[in-house]
């Protein structure tokens, strides 16, 4: 586990041992720092509309990504919807193909689960066939969902889903040899989603879990961390050469922050 995960977890238990940089220094001195090596180098259209989420269930993004099987040429397809404010995965499924029908069913389940039917949730996606098909568009209209699309071929317009799928496939439990069956793929994703939503301290939301932020618990958690660091600094001021770690709340989150439009 990385120091960026260890430090906030200790703080939530009322324990301060050392700063994150001190953890990294000790790891470096003991040759324990390694870079995960699956990354590839990051390689005049009008930008899509911009939206701001000030709370959960205002702006969602979704996408589909393939999951390899143990059979050459056979893939399973992972559908996931993520809330950009909290980073909570609000809906997911694994199927044997890409389908607008499957996507529309997933969207409806997620909206009912989050009590957000006809609440003007913004749903952003790329321009794949399941995203543009009439079945999906009809379901969005029925459920009171506002559609938003990326520019063709521009993955940066859907950064939250791109980041989520990257996290999925970088998970140390990810079976690089592939899944043996659809049931195995679904079971793996189910476990991943539980971990990601309920246990994973997300770096973009000040190392609280997505569920904690989604439920509005992050304010209390971050306030306790700030007080703990204040007390630790007062007890041993000589150990602090810089400002204390910033545990302020993240606040609003923007999707494609240009041509601003509020998501109420």
C-alpha positions as CSV (number, residue, x, y, z in Angstrom):
1,X,0.0,0.0,0.0
2,X,1.3,3.4,-0.9
3,X,2.1,6.1,1.7
4,X,-0.6,8.3,0.1
5,X,-3.1,5.6,1.3
6,X,-1.4,4.7,4.6
7,X,-1.2,8.3,6.0
8,X,-4.9,9.2,5.7
9,X,-6.0,5.8,7.0
10,X,-3.8,6.2,10.1
11,X,-5.2,9.8,10.5
12,X,-8.8,8.4,10.5
13,X,-7.7,6.1,13.4
14,X,-6.3,9.1,15.3
15,X,-2.7,8.1,14.7
16,X,0.1,10.3,13.4
17,X,3.5,8.6,12.8
18,X,5.1,10.8,10.1
19,X,4.4,12.8,7.0
20,X,3.8,11.2,3.6
21,X,7.2,12.5,2.4
22,X,8.9,10.8,5.4
23,X,7.3,7.5,4.5
24,X,8.6,7.9,0.9
25,X,12.1,8.9,2.1
26,X,12.3,5.7,4.2
27,X,11.1,3.6,1.3
28,X,13.6,5.2,-1.0
29,X,16.4,4.6,1.5
30,X,15.5,0.9,1.6
31,X,15.0,0.6,-2.2
32,X,11.3,-0.1,-1.9
33,X,10.1,2.4,-4.5
34,X,9.0,0.8,-7.8
35,X,7.1,2.2,-10.7
36,X,4.1,0.2,-12.0
37,X,5.0,-0.5,-15.6
38,X,1.9,-1.0,-17.6
39,X,1.5,2.6,-18.5
40,X,1.8,3.8,-22.1
41,X,2.9,7.3,-23.0
42,X,0.0,9.7,-23.2
43,X,-0.3,10.2,-26.8
44,X,-10.0,22.4,-33.9
45,X,-13.1,20.6,-32.6
46,X,-15.4,22.6,-30.4
47,X,-15.2,21.5,-26.7
48,X,-18.3,19.9,-25.2
49,X,-20.5,21.8,-22.8
50,X,-19.1,22.3,-19.4
51,X,-20.9,21.3,-16.2
52,X,-20.2,21.8,-12.5
53,X,-21.2,19.3,-9.8
54,X,-21.7,20.8,-6.3
55,X,-23.1,17.6,-4.8
56,X,-23.5,13.9,-5.6
57,X,-25.9,12.7,-8.4
58,X,-25.6,15.9,-10.5
59,X,-23.1,14.8,-13.2
60,X,-22.3,11.2,-14.2
61,X,-20.1,9.9,-16.9
62,X,-20.0,6.4,-18.4
63,X,-18.2,4.2,-20.8
64,X,-17.6,0.6,-21.9
65,X,-14.2,-1.2,-21.9
66,X,-13.3,-4.7,-22.9
67,X,-12.0,-7.3,-20.5
68,X,-9.9,-10.1,-21.9
69,X,-10.9,-13.7,-21.6
70,X,-8.6,-16.8,-21.5
71,X,-9.8,-17.5,-25.1
72,X,-8.0,-15.7,-27.8
73,X,-10.3,-13.2,-29.6
74,X,-13.1,-13.5,-26.9
75,X,-13.8,-10.4,-24.8
76,X,-16.2,-9.4,-22.1
77,X,-17.5,-5.8,-21.9
78,X,-17.5,-3.8,-18.7
79,X,-20.1,-1.0,-18.4
80,X,-19.6,1.5,-15.6
81,X,-21.2,4.8,-14.6
82,X,-19.3,7.1,-12.2
83,X,-20.4,10.2,-10.3
84,X,-17.8,12.9,-10.9
85,X,-18.4,14.7,-7.6
86,X,-17.9,11.7,-5.4
87,X,-16.1,9.3,-7.8
88,X,-18.6,6.6,-6.6
89,X,-19.4,3.9,-9.2
90,X,-23.2,4.2,-9.2
91,X,-23.8,1.5,-11.8
92,X,-21.9,-1.4,-13.5
93,X,-22.4,-4.5,-15.5
94,X,-20.4,-7.0,-17.5
95,X,-21.8,-8.4,-20.8
96,X,-20.6,-10.4,-23.8
97,X,-21.2,-7.5,-26.2
98,X,-21.7,-3.7,-26.4
99,X,-25.4,-3.0,-26.5
100,X,-27.6,0.1,-26.2
101,X,-30.2,-2.1,-24.6
102,X,-27.9,-3.3,-21.9
103,X,-26.7,0.3,-21.4
104,X,-30.2,1.7,-21.0
105,X,-31.1,-1.0,-18.5
106,X,-28.0,-0.2,-16.5
107,X,-28.8,3.5,-16.5
108,X,-32.3,3.0,-15.3
109,X,-31.2,0.7,-12.5
110,X,-28.6,3.3,-11.4
111,X,-31.1,6.1,-11.4
112,X,-33.6,4.2,-9.3
113,X,-30.8,3.1,-6.9
114,X,-29.6,6.7,-6.4
115,X,-33.2,8.1,-6.2
116,X,-32.4,10.3,-9.1
117,X,-35.1,9.6,-11.7
118,X,-36.2,12.7,-13.5
119,X,-33.8,14.9,-11.4
120,X,-31.9,16.3,-14.5
121,X,-28.8,14.2,-14.0
122,X,-26.2,15.1,-16.6
123,X,-24.8,11.9,-18.3
124,X,-21.6,12.3,-20.3
125,X,-20.2,9.8,-22.6
126,X,-18.1,9.4,-25.8
127,X,-19.6,8.8,-29.2
128,X,-19.7,5.0,-29.3
129,X,-22.7,3.3,-30.9
130,X,-24.3,2.2,-27.6
131,X,-24.1,5.8,-26.4
132,X,-25.8,7.2,-29.5
133,X,-28.4,4.6,-30.3
134,X,-32.1,5.3,-30.2
135,X,-32.7,2.9,-27.3
136,X,-30.3,4.8,-25.0
137,X,-31.6,8.2,-26.1
138,X,-35.2,7.1,-25.5
139,X,-34.3,5.9,-22.0
140,X,-32.5,9.1,-21.1
141,X,-35.6,11.1,-22.2
142,X,-37.9,8.8,-20.2
143,X,-35.7,9.1,-17.1
144,X,-35.2,12.9,-17.3
145,X,-31.5,12.7,-18.1
146,X,-29.5,15.4,-19.8
147,X,-27.1,14.1,-22.4
148,X,-23.5,15.3,-23.0
149,X,-21.0,14.0,-25.5
150,X,-17.2,14.1,-26.0
151,X,-15.7,15.3,-29.3
152,X,-15.1,12.4,-31.7
153,X,-11.8,10.7,-30.9
154,X,-11.0,12.9,-27.9
155,X,-10.7,10.7,-24.8
156,X,-9.7,13.7,-22.6
157,X,-13.3,14.9,-22.9
158,X,-14.4,11.9,-20.7
159,X,-11.6,12.0,-18.1
160,X,-13.5,10.6,-15.1
161,X,-14.4,7.4,-16.9
162,X,-11.0,7.1,-18.5
163,X,-9.4,7.4,-15.1
164,X,-11.7,4.9,-13.5
165,X,-11.0,2.2,-16.2
166,X,-7.3,2.9,-15.8
167,X,-7.7,2.2,-12.0
168,X,-9.6,-1.0,-12.8
169,X,-6.9,-2.4,-15.1
170,X,-4.0,-1.3,-12.8
171,X,-5.5,-3.0,-9.8
172,X,-3.0,-5.5,-8.6
173,X,-5.7,-8.2,-8.5
174,X,-6.5,-7.6,-12.2
175,X,-6.1,-11.0,-14.0
176,X,-3.7,-10.1,-16.8
177,X,-4.2,-13.7,-18.2
178,X,-7.9,-13.0,-18.7
179,X,-11.2,-14.2,-17.2
180,X,-12.2,-17.8,-17.6
181,X,-15.9,-17.0,-17.8
182,X,-18.5,-14.3,-17.8
183,X,-19.5,-15.3,-14.2
184,X,-15.9,-15.0,-13.1
185,X,-15.6,-11.5,-14.7
186,X,-18.8,-10.3,-13.0
187,X,-17.6,-11.7,-9.6
188,X,-14.3,-9.9,-10.0
189,X,-15.8,-6.6,-10.9
190,X,-18.4,-6.9,-8.0
191,X,-15.5,-7.3,-5.6
192,X,-13.6,-4.4,-7.2
193,X,-16.6,-2.0,-7.1
194,X,-17.1,-2.8,-3.4
195,X,-13.5,-2.1,-2.6
196,X,-13.3,1.0,-4.8
197,X,-16.5,2.6,-3.4
198,X,-16.1,1.6,0.3
199,X,-12.4,1.1,1.1
200,X,-10.3,2.9,-1.5
201,X,-9.1,6.3,-0.3
202,X,-9.2,8.4,-3.5
203,X,-6.4,10.9,-4.1
204,X,-8.7,13.3,-6.0
205,X,-11.1,13.7,-3.0
206,X,-8.5,14.1,-0.3
207,X,-8.2,10.4,0.4
208,X,-11.7,9.7,1.6
209,X,-13.7,6.9,0.0
210,X,-16.2,7.6,-2.8
211,X,-19.1,6.4,-0.6
212,X,-18.0,8.8,2.3
213,X,-18.0,11.7,-0.1
214,X,-21.2,10.6,-1.8
215,X,-22.9,10.5,1.6
216,X,-21.5,13.8,2.7
217,X,-19.3,12.3,5.4
218,X,-16.1,13.8,4.0
219,X,-16.5,17.2,5.9
220,X,-16.4,15.6,9.3
221,X,-13.5,13.2,8.4
222,X,-11.3,15.9,6.9
223,X,-12.0,18.2,9.9
224,X,-10.8,15.5,12.3
225,X,-7.7,15.0,10.2
226,X,-7.0,18.7,10.2
227,X,-7.3,18.8,14.0
228,X,-5.1,15.8,14.4
229,X,-2.3,17.4,12.4
230,X,-2.7,20.7,14.3
231,X,-2.2,18.8,17.6
232,X,0.7,16.8,16.2
233,X,2.4,20.0,15.0
234,X,1.9,21.7,18.3
235,X,3.3,18.7,20.2
236,X,6.5,18.5,18.0
237,X,7.0,21.8,16.1
238,X,10.6,21.0,15.3
239,X,9.5,18.1,13.0
240,X,7.5,20.4,10.7
241,X,9.6,22.4,8.2
242,X,6.7,23.3,6.0
243,X,3.0,23.9,6.2
244,X,0.8,21.1,7.5
245,X,-0.9,18.9,5.0
246,X,-4.0,20.4,3.4
247,X,-7.1,18.6,4.5
248,X,-9.6,21.1,3.2
249,X,-12.7,19.8,1.4
250,X,-12.4,19.5,-2.4
251,X,-15.6,21.4,-3.1
252,X,-17.2,21.6,-6.6
253,X,-16.0,19.4,-9.5
254,X,-16.1,20.5,-13.1
255,X,-16.5,18.4,-16.3
256,X,-14.7,19.9,-19.2
257,X,-14.3,23.3,-17.5
258,X,-15.0,25.8,-20.3
259,X,-18.2,27.5,-21.5
260,X,-19.5,27.1,-18.0
261,X,-23.0,25.8,-17.3
262,X,-24.2,24.8,-13.8
263,X,-25.7,21.4,-13.1
264,X,-28.4,22.3,-10.6
